[in-house]
Amino acid sequence: MRHSTKLAAILVPSAMVLAALVVVLSALPFIQERLVQGKDMEPTLHEGDRILATKRKGHLRRGDIVIFQYPADRSKTFVKRLIALPGELIEIRAGKVSINGQPLQEEYVDARLNHFPYNASPKRIPVGNYYVMGDNRDNSNDSRMWGPLPEELIQSKLLFHY
């Protein structure tokens, strides 16, 4: 019984500090809070998770998770991971991604969510564009379907989720 009391004494103040931090950060004009909808980013993000993202994108790197306007319907926003950068050559064979001829190490992809043996011939990503994919490769509407994402559609970059 004493251990659960000690644990509660630690967790309750921590949760309060996190809640206060989220309130303060989400009030900043360059921070946005969003609710994750869908399963595209599992196992990294789950439906119902909340995310804080910065509108100050800075230098975008492979692996960053970004929020952007869906190219086919700009009234919708999607959350995906940057896989290939402008000027890079991407190829996908049996669901495995290679960038410039080198296999991409994707520890964030769960093999149980990547059964579909998708193939894509080598494609050079145009300047000013990115190739984005969901971590749940079997259940993601991403660049494999509609092509490279223009940078101007990227609204923000993930800071953290809770």
Buried (B, 14 or more C-beta within 10 A) or exposed (E): EEEEEEEEEEEEEEEEEEEEEBEEBEEEEEBBBBEBEBBBBBEBBEEEBBBBBBBEBEEBEBEBBBBBBBBEEEEEBBBBBBBBBBEBBBBBBEBBBBBEEEEBEBEEBBEEBBEEEBEEEEBBBEEEBBBBBBBBBBBBBBBBEEBBBBBEBBBBBBEEBE
